[in-house]
Amino acid sequence: MKMTFQTTFTSWKNSLNFTFAVTGLFVFLFSNPANASEPKPWQMDLQEPAGIIATKATDLHNFLLVVITLISVFVLGLLVYVCIKFREKPNIKPSKTSHNTLIEIIWTVVPVLILVVIAVPSFKLLYLTEADKPVDMVVKVSGAQWYWNYEYPDEEISFDSYIIAEDDLKDDQKRMLDVDNPLVVPEGTRIKFLVTGNDVMHSFFVPSLALQVYSIAGRINEIWTEVPVGKKKYYGQCNQICGVNHAYMPIVIQALPKNEYKKWLKEAKVKFASKSINENSKIALLEKKEVKEIK
């Protein structure tokens, strides 16, 4: 059979279409937005960003990576050029040049310009993270040795979040990452976190949401983030060395659709309701330092 240009082109076109289709299916299956944001085996890049802050932070990271790569290649090129051109063999009589005004101006001005170019997106991102944006809900986070406590002030519920022991893991749960009570939030929500500590310093760190703030006893730090639309789990861990069980206080933020969140909240108000003292009750401190209720 005689192969013409047309038949060869058609064959290649069909092969490319098949390759793109398989690749697209693979990407769809393994990058489905319903999957969790978590560290992957042999992962070399950042976790997939979620929300405006994480997206802008990732864009800044990628931009800086290009800048530093160009600078490194340029400096390496200069070193190679100098080593070859000014080696001893062709330059038996060394040059006595000590100053070059043009070069000195260039190596002063160019780094300043590079820093200005880097500073503009950096300041924008810093302002975005620090600005007091309107939020939809507030969550208080308290770090302790070695677990997290989450409090919803507006809903009057509070609960502790512990890592699930390896022997108790279910098939769909992840070792060293899943917890018994995740922090549940509605999707498509801006959340302000008030982060404090009960003992030593901890770190509330969720990479995919660009959350990184220290929990310090006696101090409240603020940070906000935007949870995108979509049912998803966001995993994090304390990255501040806080004691022997530092590796055993992971963070799980579970984003749910609004209707599922309302259902969870209704159940949580029964399960985790804050205990309040009845107005008709009185508390007396006795001589033995025992607290009793007087009706």
DOGUTOR-176375 format. One record per residue (C-alpha): residue number from 1; residue in one letter; y, x, z. Coordinates in steps of 0.001 Angstrom, whole numbers, plus 524288, in hexadecimal, padded with zeros to 5 digits. Layout:
REM DOGUTOR-176375
<r resi="NUM" resn="A" v="Y" u="X" w="Z"/>
...
***
This chain:
REM DOGUTOR-176375
<r resi="1" resn="M" v="80000" u="80000" w="80000"/>
<r resi="2" resn="K" v="80CF5" u="80599" w="7FBD5"/>
<r resi="3" resn="M" v="816D7" u="80674" w="806FB"/>
<r resi="4" resn="T" v="824B1" u="8032E" w="802DA"/>
<r resi="5" resn="F" v="83119" u="80529" w="80A8A"/>
<r resi="6" resn="Q" v="831F8" u="7F683" w="80CF1"/>
<r resi="7" resn="T" v="82451" u="7F55D" w="812B3"/>
<r resi="8" resn="T" v="82656" u="80181" w="81B08"/>
<r resi="9" resn="F" v="83344" u="7FC4A" w="82029"/>
<r resi="10" resn="T" v="82D1A" u="7EF0B" w="82335"/>
<r resi="11" resn="S" v="821EE" u="7F59E" w="82A77"/>
<r resi="12" resn="W" v="82B32" u="7FDA4" w="832BD"/>
<r resi="13" resn="K" v="8338E" u="7F19B" w="8354D"/>
<r resi="14" resn="N" v="827DD" u="7E9CB" w="83A1A"/>
<r resi="15" resn="S" v="823A2" u="7F509" w="842D4"/>
<r resi="16" resn="L" v="83138" u="7F618" w="848CA"/>
<r resi="17" resn="N" v="831FF" u="7E776" w="84B16"/>
<r resi="18" resn="F" v="824DD" u="7E7BF" w="851FB"/>
<r resi="19" resn="T" v="82932" u="7F359" w="85A4C"/>
<r resi="20" resn="F" v="835E7" u="7EC9C" w="85E1D"/>
<r resi="21" resn="A" v="82EAC" u="7E013" w="86165"/>
<r resi="22" resn="V" v="824F6" u="7E70D" w="86A32"/>
<r resi="23" resn="T" v="82FEB" u="7EED2" w="87095"/>
<r resi="24" resn="G" v="837E5" u="7E287" w="872D2"/>
<r resi="25" resn="L" v="82C35" u="7DBA6" w="878EA"/>
<r resi="26" resn="F" v="829BD" u="7E75F" w="881B5"/>
<r resi="27" resn="V" v="837F6" u="7E7C8" w="88610"/>
<r resi="28" resn="F" v="83800" u="7D928" w="88886"/>
<r resi="29" resn="L" v="82BBC" u="7D999" w="890CB"/>
<r resi="30" resn="F" v="82F2C" u="7E58E" w="898C4"/>
<r resi="31" resn="S" v="83DC4" u="7E394" w="89A23"/>
<r resi="32" resn="N" v="83DAA" u="7D513" w="89CF0"/>
<r resi="33" resn="P" v="84950" u="7D1BD" w="8A5B1"/>
<r resi="34" resn="A" v="84008" u="7CAEA" w="8AF05"/>
<r resi="35" resn="N" v="83A30" u="7D815" w="8B29B"/>
<r resi="36" resn="A" v="83ED1" u="7DEF1" w="8BEC2"/>
<r resi="37" resn="S" v="848FF" u="7E9AF" w="8BF30"/>
<r resi="38" resn="E" v="8414C" u="7F48D" w="8C582"/>
<r resi="39" resn="P" v="83E53" u="8030B" w="8C3E8"/>
<r resi="40" resn="K" v="83430" u="8058E" w="8B952"/>
<r resi="41" resn="P" v="829E2" u="8104F" w="8B8D3"/>
<r resi="42" resn="W" v="82F50" u="81C6F" w="8B222"/>
<r resi="43" resn="Q" v="83C6D" u="815CB" w="8B05B"/>
<r resi="44" resn="M" v="846D1" u="81F31" w="8AB31"/>
<r resi="45" resn="D" v="8527E" u="81630" w="8A9D6"/>
<r resi="46" resn="L" v="859D9" u="80D0A" w="8B2DA"/>
<r resi="47" resn="Q" v="85479" u="7FFAA" w="8B5E5"/>
<r resi="48" resn="E" v="858F7" u="7F4D1" w="8ACDE"/>
<r resi="49" resn="P" v="86689" u="7F0AA" w="8B19A"/>
<r resi="50" resn="A" v="868D4" u="7E2CF" w="8B653"/>
<r resi="51" resn="G" v="87684" u="7DD4A" w="8B7E9"/>
<r resi="52" resn="I" v="883DA" u="7E21E" w="8B3A8"/>
<r resi="53" resn="I" v="884E9" u="7ED44" w="8BD88"/>
<r resi="54" resn="A" v="8778F" u="7F2F6" w="8BA82"/>
<r resi="55" resn="T" v="87A01" u="7F1C0" w="8ABDE"/>
<r resi="56" resn="K" v="88700" u="7F8E0" w="8AC8A"/>
<r resi="57" resn="A" v="8815F" u="8033B" w="8B597"/>
<r resi="58" resn="T" v="8763C" u="805B3" w="8ABFD"/>
<r resi="59" resn="D" v="87FDD" u="80678" w="8A0A8"/>
<r resi="60" resn="L" v="887EB" u="81072" w="8A833"/>
<r resi="61" resn="H" v="87B9F" u="81842" w="8AB41"/>
<r resi="62" resn="N" v="877A8" u="81896" w="89CE7"/>
<r resi="63" resn="F" v="88567" u="81C7A" w="898D0"/>
<r resi="64" resn="L" v="885CD" u="82795" w="8A2B6"/>
<r resi="65" resn="L" v="87862" u="82C04" w="89E4C"/>
<r resi="66" resn="V" v="87DB0" u="82DB1" w="89076"/>
<r resi="67" resn="V" v="889CB" u="834D3" w="89563"/>
<r resi="68" resn="I" v="88265" u="83E68" w="89DF3"/>
<r resi="69" resn="T" v="87861" u="840E3" w="89333"/>
<r resi="70" resn="L" v="88314" u="8445F" w="8897D"/>
<r resi="71" resn="I" v="889A1" u="84D36" w="89376"/>
<r resi="72" resn="S" v="87CC7" u="853F9" w="896B1"/>
<r resi="73" resn="V" v="87976" u="85624" w="88856"/>
<r resi="74" resn="F" v="8872E" u="85B5D" w="885AA"/>
<r resi="75" resn="V" v="886AD" u="864DB" w="89126"/>
<r resi="76" resn="L" v="87904" u="86948" w="88D44"/>
<r resi="77" resn="G" v="87DD8" u="86B9A" w="87F71"/>
<r resi="78" resn="L" v="8892C" u="873DC" w="88471"/>
<r resi="79" resn="L" v="87FFD" u="87BF1" w="88CD0"/>
<r resi="80" resn="V" v="876CD" u="87E78" w="88170"/>
<r resi="81" resn="Y" v="8824F" u="881E1" w="8789B"/>
<r resi="82" resn="V" v="8881D" u="88B51" w="88292"/>
<r resi="83" resn="C" v="87B00" u="891CF" w="88545"/>
<r resi="84" resn="I" v="878B8" u="8943A" w="876C9"/>
<r resi="85" resn="K" v="88667" u="897A7" w="87229"/>
<r resi="86" resn="F" v="88A67" u="8A047" w="87D7E"/>
<r resi="87" resn="R" v="87DA5" u="8A753" w="88012"/>
<r resi="88" resn="E" v="87E51" u="8B5FB" w="88219"/>
<r resi="89" resn="K" v="8789E" u="8BADC" w="87537"/>
<r resi="90" resn="P" v="8836C" u="8B659" w="86BC7"/>
<r resi="91" resn="N" v="88E00" u="8B798" w="87629"/>
<r resi="92" resn="I" v="88CFA" u="8C581" w="87AF4"/>
<r resi="93" resn="K" v="89B79" u="8C599" w="87D9F"/>
<r resi="94" resn="P" v="89DFF" u="8B990" w="8861F"/>
<r resi="95" resn="S" v="8A9F9" u="8B132" w="8841B"/>
<r resi="96" resn="K" v="8B4DE" u="8B289" w="88E2A"/>
<r resi="97" resn="T" v="8BA32" u="8A4CB" w="88BF9"/>
<r resi="98" resn="S" v="8BD3A" u="89ECC" w="8993C"/>
<r resi="99" resn="H" v="8C4D2" u="89257" w="895F6"/>
<r resi="100" resn="N" v="8C4F9" u="88840" w="88B3D"/>
<r resi="101" resn="T" v="8CF62" u="87E00" w="88D5C"/>
<r resi="102" resn="L" v="8C9C4" u="87410" w="883D5"/>
<r resi="103" resn="I" v="8BC0A" u="874AB" w="8897B"/>
<r resi="104" resn="E" v="8C132" u="87397" w="8976E"/>
<r resi="105" resn="I" v="8C916" u="86782" w="893BC"/>
<r resi="106" resn="I" v="8BD46" u="86177" w="88D21"/>
<r resi="107" resn="W" v="8B3E2" u="863AF" w="89868"/>
<r resi="108" resn="T" v="8BDDF" u="85DB7" w="8A1AD"/>
<r resi="109" resn="V" v="8C21E" u="851FA" w="899A8"/>
<r resi="110" resn="V" v="8B4F2" u="84DE3" w="8940F"/>
<r resi="111" resn="P" v="8AE05" u="84C5F" w="8A15D"/>
<r resi="112" resn="V" v="8B9A9" u="8447E" w="8A63E"/>
<r resi="113" resn="L" v="8B89D" u="83B69" w="89A80"/>
<r resi="114" resn="I" v="8A9F6" u="83A00" w="89CA1"/>
<r resi="115" resn="L" v="8AC32" u="8364D" w="8AADF"/>
<r resi="116" resn="V" v="8B664" u="82C2D" w="8A6CF"/>
<r resi="117" resn="V" v="8ACDC" u="8263F" w="89D0B"/>
<r resi="118" resn="I" v="8A27D" u="82581" w="8A7BA"/>
<r resi="119" resn="A" v="8AC0D" u="82065" w="8B1F7"/>
<r resi="120" resn="V" v="8B020" u="8143A" w="8AA64"/>
<r resi="121" resn="P" v="8A2C5" u="80D44" w="8AA4A"/>
<r resi="122" resn="S" v="89FBC" u="812CF" w="8B7D9"/>
<r resi="123" resn="F" v="8ABEE" u="80CBB" w="8BDD8"/>
<r resi="124" resn="K" v="8A934" u="7FFD6" w="8B6F7"/>
<r resi="125" resn="L" v="89B7F" u="7FF62" w="8BCA6"/>
<r resi="126" resn="L" v="8A061" u="8036C" w="8CA18"/>
<r resi="127" resn="Y" v="8AAA2" u="7F8AF" w="8C9DF"/>
<r resi="128" resn="L" v="8A06B" u="7EEBD" w="8C59F"/>
<r resi="129" resn="T" v="8976D" u="7F22E" w="8D0EF"/>
<r resi="130" resn="E" v="8A232" u="7F2CA" w="8DB34"/>
<r resi="131" resn="A" v="8AA85" u="7E727" w="8D6F4"/>
<r resi="132" resn="D" v="8A97F" u="7DAF3" w="8DF4D"/>
<r resi="133" resn="K" v="8A364" u="7D1F5" w="8D538"/>
<r resi="134" resn="P" v="8A0D1" u="7C372" w="8D7C8"/>
<r resi="135" resn="V" v="8928B" u="7C1C8" w="8DB8F"/>
<r resi="136" resn="D" v="8892D" u="7B65E" w="8DC5D"/>
<r resi="137" resn="M" v="88229" u="7BA2C" w="8E8D5"/>
<r resi="138" resn="V" v="88208" u="7C42B" w="8F3C9"/>
<r resi="139" resn="V" v="8760C" u="7CAEA" w="8F97C"/>
<r resi="140" resn="K" v="87616" u="7D399" w="9057A"/>
<r resi="141" resn="V" v="86C5B" u="7DED9" w="904F1"/>
<r resi="142" resn="S" v="8686A" u="7E67D" w="91112"/>
<r resi="143" resn="G" v="8603E" u="7F2CC" w="91061"/>
<r resi="144" resn="A" v="856E1" u="7F5EA" w="91B7C"/>
<r resi="145" resn="Q" v="84BAA" u="7FF31" w="91E27"/>
<r resi="146" resn="W" v="8449D" u="7FBCC" w="91558"/>
<r resi="147" resn="Y" v="84776" u="7EEBE" w="90F22"/>
<r resi="148" resn="W" v="852D0" u="7E699" w="90A15"/>
<r resi="149" resn="N" v="858FF" u="7DA76" w="90FC8"/>
<r resi="150" resn="Y" v="85F97" u="7D0B8" w="906BB"/>
<r resi="151" resn="E" v="86911" u="7C67D" w="90B90"/>
<r resi="152" resn="Y" v="86F3B" u="7BB5E" w="903DB"/>
<r resi="153" resn="P" v="87B62" u="7B82A" w="90C04"/>
<r resi="154" resn="D" v="87ED0" u="7ABC3" w="90486"/>
<r resi="155" resn="E" v="870F7" u="7A67A" w="90594"/>
<r resi="156" resn="E" v="86E92" u="7AB08" w="913A2"/>
<r resi="157" resn="I" v="86197" u="7B171" w="910BE"/>
<r resi="158" resn="S" v="85CF4" u="7BF33" w="9139C"/>
<r resi="159" resn="F" v="85000" u="7C63C" w="911C8"/>
<r resi="160" resn="D" v="849C5" u="7D3B5" w="911CE"/>
<r resi="161" resn="S" v="843A5" u="7DA0E" w="905F4"/>
<r resi="162" resn="Y" v="8381B" u="7E351" w="907FA"/>
<r resi="163" resn="I" v="82FF1" u="7EAE4" w="8FE53"/>
<r resi="164" resn="I" v="822A1" u="7E4F7" w="8FB62"/>
<r resi="165" resn="A" v="817A2" u="7EDA2" w="9004A"/>
<r resi="166" resn="E" v="80EF1" u="7F338" w="8F5C1"/>
<r resi="167" resn="D" v="8030C" u="7EBFE" w="8FAF3"/>
<r resi="168" resn="D" v="80A36" u="7DEF2" w="8FA01"/>
<r resi="169" resn="L" v="80F20" u="7E059" w="8EC0C"/>
<r resi="170" resn="K" v="80BD2" u="7D5B8" w="8E246"/>
<r resi="171" resn="D" v="80902" u="7D7FA" w="8D3E9"/>
<r resi="172" resn="D" v="81700" u="7D553" w="8CF84"/>
<r resi="173" resn="Q" v="81D69" u="7DD74" w="8DA3E"/>
<r resi="174" resn="K" v="82197" u="7EB94" w="8D923"/>
<r resi="175" resn="R" v="81DDF" u="7F64D" w="8E285"/>
<r resi="176" resn="M" v="8294E" u="7FC00" w="8EA47"/>
<r resi="177" resn="L" v="832CD" u="7F272" w="8E3F7"/>
<r resi="178" resn="D" v="82F99" u="7E459" w="8E766"/>
<r resi="179" resn="V" v="8339A" u="7DE01" w="8F437"/>
<r resi="180" resn="D" v="82FAC" u="7D213" w="8FBFC"/>
<r resi="181" resn="N" v="83D0C" u="7CB84" w="8FB45"/>
<r resi="182" resn="P" v="84565" u="7CF5B" w="8EF7A"/>
<r resi="183" resn="L" v="853EE" u="7CCDB" w="8EEB8"/>
<r resi="184" resn="V" v="8547E" u="7C06C" w="8E685"/>
<r resi="185" resn="V" v="860C8" u="7BD79" w="8DE9E"/>
<r resi="186" resn="P" v="86432" u="7B3FB" w="8D3AB"/>
<r resi="187" resn="E" v="864FA" u="7B94D" w="8C5DF"/>
<r resi="188" resn="G" v="87217" u="7BB29" w="8BF40"/>
<r resi="189" resn="T" v="87909" u="7BD68" w="8CC38"/>
<r resi="190" resn="R" v="88338" u="7C6E6" w="8D148"/>
<r resi="191" resn="I" v="87F64" u="7CB67" w="8DED7"/>
<r resi="192" resn="K" v="886C3" u="7D31A" w="8E915"/>
<r resi="193" resn="F" v="87E46" u="7DB24" w="8F238"/>
<r resi="194" resn="L" v="88303" u="7DE7F" w="8FFE2"/>
<r resi="195" resn="V" v="87AB9" u="7EA26" w="903B2"/>
<r resi="196" resn="T" v="87957" u="7EF67" w="91184"/>
<r resi="197" resn="G" v="86F26" u="7F64B" w="919CC"/>
<r resi="198" resn="N" v="86820" u="7F491" w="926B1"/>
<r resi="199" resn="D" v="864B7" u="802C3" w="92987"/>
<r resi="200" resn="V" v="864C6" u="80E9F" w="92090"/>
<r resi="201" resn="M" v="86AED" u="80F29" w="91310"/>
<r resi="202" resn="H" v="863A5" u="8084E" w="9080F"/>
<r resi="203" resn="S" v="866F0" u="80607" w="8F9C7"/>
<r resi="204" resn="F" v="86682" u="7F8F6" w="8F2C9"/>
<r resi="205" resn="F" v="862E9" u="7FDA6" w="8E528"/>
<r resi="206" resn="V" v="85F09" u="7F500" w="8D999"/>
<r resi="207" resn="P" v="86098" u="7FD21" w="8CD19"/>
<r resi="208" resn="S" v="85FCA" u="7F265" w="8C2D5"/>
<r resi="209" resn="L" v="86ACD" u="7EAC2" w="8C972"/>
<r resi="210" resn="A" v="872F7" u="7F6FE" w="8CC13"/>
<r resi="211" resn="L" v="8725E" u="7F48E" w="8DABD"/>
<r resi="212" resn="Q" v="87400" u="800BC" w="8E318"/>
<r resi="213" resn="V" v="87A48" u="7FFC4" w="8F076"/>
<r resi="214" resn="Y" v="87752" u="80584" w="8FDD3"/>
<r resi="215" resn="S" v="87404" u="7FD3C" w="90997"/>
<r resi="216" resn="I" v="87AA0" u="80327" w="91572"/>
<r resi="217" resn="A" v="879D5" u="7FDE3" w="9234C"/>
<r resi="218" resn="G" v="886D7" u="7F881" w="927F2"/>
<r resi="219" resn="R" v="88C9E" u="7F7E5" w="91A55"/>
<r resi="220" resn="I" v="88C13" u="7EE04" w="90F3C"/>
<r resi="221" resn="N" v="88C7D" u="7F2E0" w="90130"/>
<r resi="222" resn="E" v="88ECD" u="7E992" w="8F5ED"/>
<r resi="223" resn="I" v="88968" u="7E99C" w="8E831"/>
<r resi="224" resn="W" v="887E5" u="7DF13" w="8DDEC"/>
<r resi="225" resn="T" v="87F41" u="7DD38" w="8D227"/>
<r resi="226" resn="E" v="87C4C" u="7D367" w="8C7AF"/>
<r resi="227" resn="V" v="86E76" u="7CE3C" w="8C68B"/>
<r resi="228" resn="P" v="86BFA" u="7CA85" w="8B849"/>
<r resi="229" resn="V" v="865C8" u="7BDEE" w="8B3C1"/>
<r resi="230" resn="G" v="8570A" u="7BEA1" w="8B3E1"/>
<r resi="231" resn="K" v="84BFA" u="7BDCC" w="8BDAF"/>
<r resi="232" resn="K" v="84988" u="7CBD8" w="8C161"/>
<r resi="233" resn="K" v="8468D" u="7D553" w="8CC5C"/>
<r resi="234" resn="Y" v="84F39" u="7E107" w="8CEF3"/>
<r resi="235" resn="Y" v="84904" u="7EC01" w="8D6B8"/>
<r resi="236" resn="G" v="84FAC" u="7F669" w="8DED7"/>
<r resi="237" resn="Q" v="84D3A" u="7FF7C" w="8EA4A"/>
<r resi="238" resn="C" v="85491" u="80619" w="8F53C"/>
<r resi="239" resn="N" v="8584D" u="8136F" w="8EFD0"/>
<r resi="240" resn="Q" v="85E31" u="818B5" w="8FC61"/>
<r resi="241" resn="I" v="85465" u="8208D" w="90455"/>
<r resi="242" resn="C" v="85413" u="81816" w="91088"/>
<r resi="243" resn="G" v="847CF" u="81C0D" w="917D9"/>
<r resi="244" resn="V" v="83913" u="81D06" w="916DF"/>
<r resi="245" resn="N" v="837C3" u="80FC3" w="91013"/>
<r resi="246" resn="H" v="84318" u="811E5" w="906C7"/>
<r resi="247" resn="A" v="83A31" u="80F7D" w="8FB16"/>
<r resi="248" resn="Y" v="835B1" u="8025D" w="9005C"/>
<r resi="249" resn="M" v="841E4" u="7F9DB" w="8FFA4"/>
<r resi="250" resn="P" v="842D0" u="7F51D" w="8F18E"/>
<r resi="251" resn="I" v="84C70" u="7EAE7" w="8ECAE"/>
<r resi="252" resn="V" v="848CD" u="7DF31" w="8E459"/>
<r resi="253" resn="I" v="85316" u="7D5FC" w="8DED3"/>
<r resi="254" resn="Q" v="84CFD" u="7C9F0" w="8D8C7"/>
<r resi="255" resn="A" v="855B6" u="7C28A" w="8CF35"/>
<r resi="256" resn="L" v="851BD" u="7B45A" w="8CD4C"/>
<r resi="257" resn="P" v="856CF" u="7A92D" w="8C4DE"/>
<r resi="258" resn="K" v="86072" u="7A073" w="8CC24"/>
<r resi="259" resn="N" v="856B4" u="79560" w="8CE39"/>
<r resi="260" resn="E" v="84C28" u="79E9D" w="8D370"/>
<r resi="261" resn="Y" v="85619" u="7A54C" w="8DC31"/>
<r resi="262" resn="K" v="85A26" u="79834" w="8E216"/>
<r resi="263" resn="K" v="84BE3" u="79527" w="8E4D1"/>
<r resi="264" resn="W" v="849E6" u="7A285" w="8EB36"/>
<r resi="265" resn="L" v="85667" u="7A0FE" w="8F31A"/>
<r resi="266" resn="K" v="851F4" u="793DC" w="8F847"/>
<r resi="267" resn="E" v="8452D" u="799CB" w="8FCF1"/>
<r resi="268" resn="A" v="84BED" u="7A60A" w="9021B"/>
<r resi="269" resn="K" v="85524" u="79E09" w="90AA4"/>
<r resi="270" resn="V" v="84930" u="7990A" w="911B4"/>
<r resi="271" resn="K" v="841D4" u="7A5E8" w="91206"/>
<r resi="272" resn="F" v="84D29" u="7AF37" w="914E0"/>
<r resi="273" resn="A" v="85745" u="7A67E" w="91B5A"/>
<r resi="274" resn="S" v="85FFB" u="7ADC4" w="924FC"/>
<r resi="275" resn="K" v="85D91" u="7A97C" w="932EE"/>
<r resi="276" resn="S" v="8697A" u="7A2D1" w="938EE"/>
<r resi="277" resn="I" v="86BE5" u="79E9F" w="946E3"/>
<r resi="278" resn="N" v="86D30" u="79029" w="9496F"/>
<r resi="279" resn="E" v="87AF8" u="78C40" w="94D7E"/>
<r resi="280" resn="N" v="875A2" u="7851F" w="9596C"/>
<r resi="281" resn="S" v="86E74" u="79128" w="95E2C"/>
<r resi="282" resn="K" v="87405" u="79B93" w="966EF"/>
<r resi="283" resn="I" v="86F76" u="7A98B" w="96899"/>
<r resi="284" resn="A" v="86FD7" u="7AFE8" w="975E4"/>
<r resi="285" resn="L" v="86D64" u="7BE36" w="978DF"/>
<r resi="286" resn="L" v="865CA" u="7BF13" w="98595"/>
<r resi="287" resn="E" v="8652C" u="7CA4A" w="98F22"/>
<r resi="288" resn="K" v="85859" u="7CF02" w="9892D"/>
<r resi="289" resn="K" v="85EE2" u="7CFF3" w="97BD8"/>
<r resi="290" resn="E" v="85684" u="7C4D1" w="976BD"/>
<r resi="291" resn="V" v="85C72" u="7BB63" w="96D34"/>
<r resi="292" resn="K" v="858BC" u="7AD50" w="96F80"/>
<r resi="293" resn="E" v="85CE8" u="7A065" w="969C4"/>
<r resi="294" resn="I" v="8633C" u="796C1" w="9732D"/>
<r resi="295" resn="K" v="862B7" u="788B3" w="96EB4"/>
***
